[in-house]
Amino acid sequence: MTMNEQQLIRDLRATFPKLNVEFDYPFSTELVGVAMRADPSTTMPDGLPIFDDYAGVETHDDGVHSGFAAWLHRRGWYVEPYGYGSWCAIPLPTQEEIERYAACQSAVSDDCPF
Protein backbone atom coordinates (compact mmCIF):
# COMPACT_ATOMS: atom_id res chain seq x y z
CA MET A 1 0.00 0.00 0.00
CA THR A 2 1.35 3.42 -0.91
CA MET A 3 0.16 6.39 1.09
CA ASN A 4 0.41 10.02 0.13
CA GLU A 5 2.22 12.39 2.52
CA GLN A 6 -0.92 13.51 4.34
CA GLN A 7 -2.01 9.91 4.96
CA LEU A 8 1.49 9.04 6.17
CA ILE A 9 1.55 12.01 8.56
CA ARG A 10 -1.80 10.97 10.04
CA ASP A 11 -0.62 7.38 10.43
CA LEU A 12 2.71 8.45 11.96
CA ARG A 13 0.99 10.74 14.46
CA ALA A 14 -1.53 8.06 15.42
CA THR A 15 1.05 5.30 15.79
CA PHE A 16 3.98 7.31 17.18
CA PRO A 17 2.46 10.28 19.06
CA LYS A 18 5.85 11.40 20.47
CA LEU A 19 7.36 11.66 16.98
CA ASN A 20 7.46 15.24 15.68
CA VAL A 21 6.30 15.06 12.04
CA GLU A 22 5.59 17.70 9.42
CA PHE A 23 5.06 17.91 5.69
CA ASP A 24 8.36 19.15 4.39
CA TYR A 25 10.97 18.13 1.89
CA PRO A 26 14.21 19.82 2.77
CA PHE A 27 15.97 19.65 -0.57
CA SER A 28 13.56 20.49 -3.38
CA THR A 29 10.03 21.73 -3.88
CA GLU A 30 9.55 19.19 -6.70
CA LEU A 31 9.79 16.21 -4.37
CA VAL A 32 7.62 15.03 -1.52
CA GLY A 33 8.85 14.17 1.93
CA VAL A 34 7.88 14.07 5.57
CA ALA A 35 10.39 15.51 8.03
CA MET A 36 10.63 13.82 11.43
CA ARG A 37 12.41 14.59 14.66
CA ALA A 38 12.60 12.41 17.72
CA ASP A 39 14.44 12.31 21.01
CA PRO A 40 15.59 9.01 22.53
CA SER A 41 12.32 8.68 24.48
CA THR A 42 10.47 8.14 21.19
CA THR A 43 10.59 4.37 21.06
CA MET A 44 9.33 1.34 19.21
CA PRO A 45 7.18 -1.27 21.01
CA ASP A 46 10.38 -3.14 21.99
CA GLY A 47 11.46 -0.08 24.00
CA LEU A 48 14.35 0.87 21.71
CA PRO A 49 14.54 4.36 20.16
CA ILE A 50 13.22 4.83 16.65
CA PHE A 51 16.40 6.70 15.72
CA ASP A 52 19.75 5.95 17.35
CA ASP A 53 23.03 6.59 15.57
CA TYR A 54 24.89 4.45 18.09
CA ALA A 55 22.64 1.37 18.20
CA GLY A 56 23.90 -1.98 17.03
CA VAL A 57 23.23 -3.42 13.61
CA GLU A 58 21.01 -6.11 15.16
CA THR A 59 18.24 -3.55 15.74
CA HIS A 60 19.11 -0.47 13.67
CA ASP A 61 20.34 0.17 10.14
CA ASP A 62 22.06 3.52 9.65
CA GLY A 63 20.51 4.70 12.89
CA VAL A 64 16.93 3.73 11.99
CA HIS A 65 15.13 1.00 13.97
CA SER A 66 14.57 -1.89 11.56
CA GLY A 67 10.95 -2.22 12.69
CA PHE A 68 10.27 1.45 11.93
CA ALA A 69 11.92 1.12 8.51
CA ALA A 70 9.71 -1.91 7.79
CA TRP A 71 6.63 -0.02 9.01
CA LEU A 72 7.39 2.81 6.57
CA HIS A 73 8.22 0.40 3.74
CA ARG A 74 4.81 -1.30 4.06
CA ARG A 75 3.29 2.14 3.44
CA GLY A 76 5.46 2.82 0.38
CA TRP A 77 8.08 5.04 2.05
CA TYR A 78 11.67 4.87 3.26
CA VAL A 79 13.65 7.09 5.61
CA GLU A 80 17.03 8.75 5.36
CA PRO A 81 18.95 11.19 7.55
CA TYR A 82 18.15 14.86 7.13
CA GLY A 83 20.44 16.37 9.77
CA TYR A 84 21.41 15.75 13.36
CA GLY A 85 18.29 14.46 15.08
CA SER A 86 16.15 14.87 11.95
CA TRP A 87 15.06 12.34 9.37
CA CYS A 88 13.04 12.50 6.17
CA ALA A 89 10.57 9.91 4.90
CA ILE A 90 10.58 9.77 1.12
CA PRO A 91 8.31 7.75 -1.18
CA LEU A 92 9.82 4.52 -2.49
CA PRO A 93 10.61 4.75 -6.21
CA THR A 94 8.06 3.38 -8.62
CA GLN A 95 8.92 0.44 -10.89
CA GLU A 96 9.15 2.92 -13.79
CA GLU A 97 11.65 5.06 -11.86
CA ILE A 98 13.72 1.99 -11.00
CA GLU A 99 13.78 0.88 -14.65
CA ARG A 100 14.70 4.39 -15.85
CA TYR A 101 17.54 4.57 -13.30
CA ALA A 102 18.78 1.11 -14.33
CA ALA A 103 18.76 2.16 -18.00
CA CYS A 104 20.77 5.28 -17.18
CA GLN A 105 23.25 3.23 -15.15
CA SER A 106 23.73 0.71 -17.97
CA ALA A 107 24.33 3.56 -20.43
CA VAL A 108 27.33 4.75 -18.42
CA SER A 109 30.48 2.94 -19.38
CA ASP A 110 32.53 1.17 -16.75
CA ASP A 111 35.45 3.20 -18.12
CA CYS A 112 33.79 6.48 -17.17
CA PRO A 113 36.27 8.46 -15.02
CA PHE A 114 33.49 10.25 -13.14
N, C-alpha and C positions, 0 to 999 in steps of 0.2 A: 504494500500500500504506500503510495506517495502522497504526502500531505503538502499543502502550500504553507507558506511561512506563518500565516495567521493561525491555521489549524495546529501547526507545530508549537507555536507560542502558547496556545490554550492548553495543549496536552502537556507541555513542559511545566507550566504553572500549576496544573492540577496534580501532576505526578511528583514534582519536585518543588514544593512551595518555597523552599529557602533559596532556590536558584534565582538569581537576578537575570531576567531575560528581556530582550527588547528587539524590535525589528530594526536591523541595521546591518549594512554590509560595509565594512571599513575601507575597502579598497576601490570600489567602483560603483557608480550608480546603475550600471547595466546589469549587475548581478544581484542575486538575492541571497541574503544570509540572516542569521539570527545570532546576535551577540549575547554571550553569557558570561557572568562572573559568579564566582562562588568562593567562599572561605572554607577552610577545612571542616567546619561543622556541617557542611552540605554533603550528606552521605548517601550511599546506596543502601538497599535493605540489609546488606551484609555488614554495615557499620563503617565501611571504608569510604574515604572521600571520593567524590566524583572525579575531581582533578587533583593530582598529586605528582609533581615532577620528580619526587624522590621515591615513589613506590616501586616495588619490585615488578619484574616482568610477568610474574605469575598472575597478577591482578590488574595491572595497568599497562597500556601500550602508549608510549610517548606522553605519559602523564595523564591519560584518559582511562578511567575504569572500564574494563572490557565489557562489563554488563551495560554501562551507559552507552558505549559505542554500538553495541548490538541493539539496544533499545532504539537509538536514532536510526540505525541502518534499516530496521524493520519498517520505519516510517519514510524511508527514501532519502535519508540525510546522513552526512558524516560530519565529524568535528575536527578542526585543526586549531592550533594555537593562534591567538590574535595579539597577544602581548602579555606581560607578566600578570597572571591572575585572570586573564580574559581569554575566551575561546569563541570560535565562530562556527556555527552549524551551517553547512552548505549542502544544497541538494546533490545527491549522487548523480553522476553523468548518465544521460540516456544512452541506449544502445547505439543510436545514431552518432552521438558525440564520441563514444568509444571507438566506433568504426572510423570516423573521420580522423581522430587522433592517431589511430593505428596506421591509416593510409599516409598521413603526414610523416610519421616516424619511418615508415618503410621507404619513403621517397628520399630520405636523407641518407647519404652514403656513409658507410662505416669509416671512410677516409676523411670525412668532414673534420677540419681542424677546430671547429667551434663546438 
